[in-house]
Amino acid sequence: MKKSKLAFIAAMLMLSSCAPRVAVKPIPADTPPYRIIKMASAGTENIKGFKAFVKVTAQAKGKGPQSMDGVLYFEKPDRFRFTGLAFMGFTVFDLVLTSDKFYFYRPSEGWLYTGPRESFRKFLAKNGIQADPEIIGRALFMEKSEGDEFLAEKSDDGYDIYQARVAPGILLPRMKAQYDAGLNLKEKTFYDSLARPYLYVTMSGKGREVLAVAGKAGAAGTETVPSAALPASLTARDVAHDMLLTVDFDKYIVNPEGLDNDFTIEGAQFKGIREVK
């Protein structure tokens, strides 16, 4: 890629602090940028979705932290489900996000709420829930949208990969990912349409237990798979909403069978359905 593009982007970015260095096997210095980008995304290319047991802690400005255990489901490109659990595994709430809608159910109340996806965060805030599962998907995976371009350059202790919106006469950064010399992801910074940073995400550790669900000849089983692509925890600082979100992952199940069925809320006797605008 042209150096002028990278210089243009670099001049617009506010750099976040670097994580401590770790012992890694460095990538050869003459590795071309396109190869660096491919290598950086290779760890998650085969991950179509996962189920993870998590502990989520959210803290809004001026408020104390809220923590909850739960089960997180994700399917590329944008489907989520978070089931919040109380003591003894009782469901506190169920939140499902599809490509265009959200669904929210709290068993203690009995109503199923649904509305446009873009309104779900405001709805959650009104119900005292600050966690935003969309942050997790953006943090873990690089998804290219139409008009985007990936650019890579060598940094002092690793590599920086930029995702930028490309249009006639315009090149605006959307995301910057910082990797160490062994291409382990350290941090991501996300930018709004005016190239202002609004979300900082820091990764740490490798997933403690990562299982792949095998389905050969109709037989299901599990095997341990490399966990470099999935962190043990991530911390997201959402400056746009004055919120700090920490997610600790206890175990991942990668590409589980029947994941598609996990994005519906079934088996409950609803009092009724309430539409949210």
Protein Blocks (a to p, Z undefined) as FASTA:
>chain_A
ZZklmmmmmmmpccdddddddddddddfklcfklmmmmmmmmmmmmnbdcddddddddde
hiacdddddddddddfkbccdddddehhiafbdcdddfkbccdddfknopacdddfklmm
mmmmmnopabdfklmmmmmpccddehiacdddddfklccdddddddehiacdfbdcdddf
kopafbdcdddfkopafbdcddedjdfbacddddeehiacdddddfklpcfbdcdddfkn
opacddddfbdcehiehklmmmccehiacfbdcddZZ
